[in-house]
């Protein structure tokens, strides 16, 4: 069985450019919904949205027998950092973001979460000559140097993405993430591998997991799926069934036995049954990966006869 978590954002109201789905609910309600979902053992809490009443959060976590897989630091907000937090031109804006991330890191430590997560979506550009690429790297690196130094026992995980809301995000693929982490030079800075973002970047998640692991940067995993034309955040296996089987097979080979968080939009559907179904599907894909004979697969990798391998995989169904 996989160790499965839910990002709390998807347990209540969500919106896109056109529609708002469901009524807003408070954090405790979100945690109760997660606790009622079968197969879920943790949540990824948002900062600051979920962190205004930590005693109430602790009580709800305990009541629902939920761990905290990560604290998700929001550097994309409607009220500030509209031109980027880590790449803002004003040093005061960057420092404010760093200081706030440190507070989120302290909360992660208090709640027993091993990682601080950040998806720096608003760092990037829409037009040529809009963002100084040299200065932007320096600004971001300085910010993450400070954040990582605040608590070396907490891993800092960057979730890369090719685009949205910027036409081009600063860190858009696994290679850029690894290079950026090397620039920063902190051992506790690494990646959140988001399967949907892998597909958008033209990556194979299993190959990406191997690359990140070899570079000591595979810190966390999000799962969702899309058709590669948009970040739709649908159930894993909807479009890329065998890629998820290969991802779970590879994660086991790499020794990754940590939380895997759902990054799935429920839209108009109730969250608890959606995530119960998501957990069942993810565990089914994982179970399918365990049916693969490891010695036989090792030989197949060496032989590289993909049609024979695909028949073998389909015979497992």
C-alpha positions as CSV (number, residue, x, y, z in Angstrom):
1,X,0.0,0.0,0.0
2,X,1.2,3.5,-0.9
3,X,1.6,6.2,1.8
4,X,-0.9,8.6,0.4
5,X,-1.6,12.3,1.3
6,X,-3.9,15.0,0.0
7,X,-3.1,18.7,-0.6
8,X,-5.7,20.5,1.5
9,X,-6.4,23.0,-1.3
10,X,-8.3,20.2,-3.1
11,X,-10.6,19.4,-0.2
12,X,-12.7,22.5,-0.5
13,X,-13.4,25.3,-2.9
14,X,-11.3,25.5,-6.1
15,X,-11.5,27.8,-9.1
16,X,-10.1,28.3,-12.5
17,X,-10.4,31.2,-15.0
18,X,-14.0,30.5,-15.6
19,X,-15.7,28.8,-12.7
20,X,-15.7,28.5,-8.9
21,X,-16.4,25.0,-7.6
22,X,-18.1,24.3,-4.3
23,X,-18.5,26.4,-1.2
24,X,-15.6,27.5,0.9
25,X,-14.8,25.5,4.0
26,X,-12.4,25.9,6.9
27,X,-9.3,23.9,7.6
28,X,-10.8,21.6,10.2
29,X,-13.6,20.7,7.7
30,X,-10.9,19.9,5.1
31,X,-9.1,17.7,7.6
32,X,-12.3,15.9,8.5
33,X,-12.9,15.2,4.8
34,X,-9.4,13.8,4.4
35,X,-9.8,11.7,7.5
36,X,-13.0,10.2,6.0
37,X,-11.3,9.2,2.8
38,X,-10.2,5.5,2.7
39,X,-6.5,4.9,2.1
40,X,-5.4,8.4,3.1
41,X,-2.9,8.8,5.9
42,X,-1.7,12.4,5.7
43,X,-2.3,15.9,4.4
44,X,-0.2,18.5,2.8
45,X,-1.1,21.7,4.7
46,X,-1.0,25.1,3.1
47,X,0.7,28.1,4.6
48,X,-0.7,30.6,5.4
49,X,-4.2,29.3,4.6
50,X,-4.2,26.4,7.1
51,X,-2.0,27.8,9.8
52,X,-4.0,30.5,11.6
53,X,-5.1,28.2,14.4
54,X,-2.4,25.6,15.0
55,X,-4.0,24.1,18.2
56,X,-7.2,23.4,16.2
57,X,-5.2,21.9,13.4
58,X,-3.4,19.6,15.8
59,X,-6.6,18.5,17.3
60,X,-8.2,17.7,13.9
61,X,-5.1,15.9,12.8
62,X,-5.1,13.7,15.9
63,X,-8.8,13.1,15.7
64,X,-8.5,12.0,12.1
65,X,-5.3,10.1,12.6
66,X,-3.5,12.1,9.9
67,X,0.1,13.0,9.6
68,X,1.5,16.0,7.8
69,X,3.4,15.1,4.7
70,X,4.5,18.7,4.0
71,X,3.7,22.3,4.6
72,X,3.1,24.0,1.3
73,X,4.4,27.5,1.3
74,X,2.3,29.8,-1.0
75,X,4.6,32.3,-2.8
76,X,1.8,33.0,-5.2
77,X,-0.8,35.2,-3.6
78,X,-3.4,37.6,-4.7
79,X,-2.4,40.3,-2.3
80,X,1.4,40.4,-2.7
81,X,4.4,39.3,-4.8
82,X,2.4,39.7,-8.1
83,X,5.7,39.9,-10.1
84,X,7.3,37.1,-8.2
85,X,8.5,36.5,-4.6
86,X,11.9,35.0,-5.1
87,X,12.6,37.1,-8.2
88,X,11.1,40.4,-7.1
89,X,13.2,43.5,-7.9
90,X,12.6,45.0,-4.5
91,X,14.9,43.3,-1.9
92,X,12.3,44.1,0.8
93,X,9.8,42.0,-1.1
94,X,12.2,39.1,-1.4
95,X,13.2,39.3,2.3
96,X,9.5,39.3,3.3
97,X,8.9,36.1,1.4
98,X,12.0,34.5,2.9
99,X,11.0,35.5,6.4
100,X,7.5,34.1,5.8
101,X,8.9,30.9,4.5
102,X,11.0,30.5,7.7
103,X,7.8,30.9,9.7
104,X,6.2,28.1,7.6
105,X,9.3,26.0,8.1
106,X,8.9,26.4,11.9
107,X,5.3,25.3,11.7
108,X,6.4,22.2,9.7
109,X,8.8,21.3,12.4
110,X,6.2,21.8,15.1
111,X,3.7,19.5,13.3
112,X,6.3,16.9,12.6
113,X,6.4,17.5,8.8
114,X,9.8,16.6,7.3
115,X,9.6,19.1,4.4
116,X,8.6,22.5,3.2
117,X,7.1,22.5,-0.3
118,X,7.0,25.4,-2.7
119,X,5.7,25.7,-6.3
120,X,7.2,29.0,-7.6
121,X,4.7,29.4,-10.3
122,X,4.9,33.2,-10.5
123,X,8.7,33.3,-11.0
124,X,9.2,33.7,-14.7
125,X,8.2,35.8,-17.7
126,X,5.7,36.3,-20.4
127,X,7.8,38.2,-22.9
128,X,11.4,38.4,-24.1
129,X,13.5,41.0,-22.2
130,X,10.8,41.1,-19.4
131,X,13.0,39.4,-16.7
132,X,16.7,39.7,-16.3
133,X,17.7,36.0,-16.4
134,X,21.0,36.5,-14.6
135,X,19.7,38.7,-11.8
136,X,16.6,36.5,-11.4
137,X,18.8,33.4,-10.7
138,X,20.9,35.4,-8.2
139,X,17.8,36.6,-6.4
140,X,16.2,33.2,-6.2
141,X,19.4,31.5,-5.1
142,X,19.9,34.0,-2.3
143,X,16.4,33.4,-1.1
144,X,16.7,29.7,-1.0
145,X,20.1,29.8,0.6
146,X,18.5,31.6,3.5
147,X,15.5,29.4,3.7
148,X,17.5,26.1,3.6
149,X,19.9,27.4,6.3
150,X,17.1,28.2,8.6
151,X,16.6,24.5,9.5
152,X,18.8,21.9,7.9
153,X,16.6,19.1,9.2
154,X,13.7,20.2,7.1
155,X,13.9,19.4,3.4
156,X,12.9,22.2,1.1
157,X,11.1,20.9,-2.0
158,X,10.6,22.9,-5.2
159,X,7.9,21.7,-7.5
160,X,8.9,22.8,-11.0
161,X,6.5,23.5,-13.8
162,X,7.0,24.6,-17.4
163,X,4.4,27.4,-17.4
164,X,1.3,28.9,-15.8
165,X,0.6,31.5,-14.7
166,X,3.7,32.7,-16.5
167,X,4.3,31.8,-20.1
168,X,7.6,30.4,-18.9
169,X,8.3,29.6,-15.3
170,X,11.9,30.1,-14.0
171,X,12.3,26.4,-13.1
172,X,10.4,24.4,-15.7
173,X,11.9,20.9,-15.7
174,X,14.0,18.5,-13.7
175,X,17.3,19.5,-15.3
176,X,16.7,23.2,-14.4
177,X,15.7,22.2,-10.8
178,X,18.9,20.1,-10.4
179,X,21.1,23.0,-11.8
180,X,19.3,25.5,-9.5
181,X,19.8,23.3,-6.5
182,X,23.5,23.0,-7.3
183,X,23.7,26.8,-7.6
184,X,22.2,27.2,-4.1
185,X,24.4,24.4,-2.8
186,X,22.2,23.3,0.1
187,X,21.9,19.5,0.7
188,X,18.3,20.0,2.0
189,X,17.1,21.6,-1.3
190,X,15.5,19.2,-3.8
191,X,12.5,18.4,-5.9
192,X,8.9,17.6,-5.6
193,X,8.4,15.3,-8.6
194,X,4.9,16.2,-9.8
195,X,3.8,13.6,-12.4
196,X,1.5,15.9,-14.2
197,X,4.3,18.5,-14.5
198,X,6.6,15.9,-15.8
199,X,4.2,15.2,-18.6
200,X,3.9,18.9,-19.4
201,X,7.7,19.1,-19.6
202,X,7.9,16.2,-22.0
203,X,9.4,14.0,-19.3
204,X,8.9,10.4,-18.3
205,X,8.3,10.3,-14.5
206,X,10.2,7.1,-13.9
207,X,13.3,8.5,-15.8
208,X,12.9,11.8,-13.9
209,X,12.7,10.0,-10.6
210,X,15.9,8.1,-11.4
211,X,17.7,11.3,-12.4
212,X,16.6,13.2,-9.3
213,X,17.6,10.3,-7.1
214,X,21.0,10.0,-8.6
215,X,21.5,13.7,-7.9
216,X,20.2,13.4,-4.3
217,X,17.3,15.7,-5.1
218,X,14.2,13.4,-5.0
219,X,12.5,14.6,-1.9
220,X,8.8,14.2,-2.5
221,X,6.2,13.1,-5.0
222,X,2.8,14.5,-6.2
223,X,0.6,12.4,-8.5
224,X,-2.0,13.5,-11.0
225,X,-2.5,13.1,-14.7
226,X,-3.2,15.2,-17.8
227,X,-3.3,14.9,-21.6
228,X,0.0,17.0,-21.9
229,X,-2.0,20.0,-23.3
230,X,-2.9,21.4,-19.9
231,X,-2.3,20.8,-16.2
232,X,-5.7,19.3,-15.6
233,X,-4.9,17.5,-12.3
234,X,-7.1,14.4,-13.0
235,X,-6.8,10.9,-11.5
236,X,-3.5,9.1,-12.0
237,X,-3.7,6.6,-14.8
238,X,-6.4,8.5,-16.7
239,X,-4.1,9.2,-19.6
240,X,-0.8,7.6,-18.7
241,X,-1.6,4.2,-17.1
242,X,1.7,2.4,-17.9
243,X,3.8,5.5,-17.0
244,X,2.4,5.4,-13.5
245,X,3.0,1.6,-13.2
246,X,6.6,2.3,-14.3
247,X,6.9,5.2,-11.9
248,X,5.8,3.1,-8.9
249,X,8.0,0.2,-10.0
250,X,11.0,2.6,-10.3
251,X,10.3,4.4,-7.0
252,X,10.4,1.0,-5.2
253,X,13.7,0.2,-6.9
254,X,15.1,3.5,-5.8
255,X,14.0,2.9,-2.2
256,X,11.5,5.7,-2.1
257,X,9.0,4.8,0.7
258,X,7.7,8.2,1.7
259,X,4.5,10.2,1.2
260,X,2.9,10.6,-2.2
261,X,0.4,13.4,-2.3
262,X,-2.6,13.7,-4.5
263,X,-2.7,17.0,-6.5
264,X,-6.2,16.4,-8.0
265,X,-9.0,18.8,-8.6
266,X,-12.4,17.4,-7.6
267,X,-14.4,20.2,-9.3
268,X,-18.1,19.8,-8.5
269,X,-17.7,16.4,-6.9
270,X,-17.4,15.7,-3.1
271,X,-13.8,15.4,-2.1
272,X,-14.0,12.4,0.3
273,X,-15.3,9.9,-2.3
274,X,-13.1,11.3,-5.0
275,X,-10.0,10.7,-2.9
276,X,-11.2,7.3,-1.8
277,X,-11.4,6.4,-5.4
278,X,-8.1,8.0,-6.2
279,X,-6.4,6.0,-3.4
280,X,-7.9,2.8,-4.7
281,X,-6.7,3.5,-8.3
282,X,-3.2,4.5,-7.1
283,X,-2.9,1.4,-5.0
284,X,-4.1,-0.7,-7.9
285,X,-1.4,0.7,-10.2
286,X,1.1,0.1,-7.5
287,X,-0.1,-3.5,-7.0
288,X,0.2,-4.0,-10.7
289,X,3.8,-2.9,-10.6
290,X,4.5,-5.5,-7.9
291,X,3.4,-8.3,-10.2
292,X,6.4,-7.6,-12.5
293,X,9.1,-10.1,-12.0
294,X,12.2,-8.1,-11.2
295,X,14.7,-10.5,-12.6
296,X,12.7,-10.9,-15.7
297,X,12.3,-7.2,-16.1
298,X,16.0,-6.6,-15.6
299,X,16.6,-9.0,-18.5
300,X,14.0,-7.1,-20.6
301,X,15.7,-3.8,-19.9
302,X,18.9,-5.2,-21.2
303,X,17.2,-6.8,-24.3
304,X,15.1,-3.7,-25.0
305,X,12.4,-5.4,-27.0
306,X,9.5,-3.1,-26.1
307,X,6.7,-4.9,-27.9
308,X,7.4,-8.1,-26.1
309,X,7.5,-6.2,-22.8
310,X,4.2,-4.5,-23.5
311,X,2.6,-7.8,-24.2
312,X,4.0,-9.1,-20.9
313,X,2.6,-6.1,-19.0
314,X,-0.8,-6.4,-20.6
315,X,-0.9,-10.1,-19.7
316,X,-0.7,-9.0,-16.0
317,X,-4.1,-7.3,-16.3
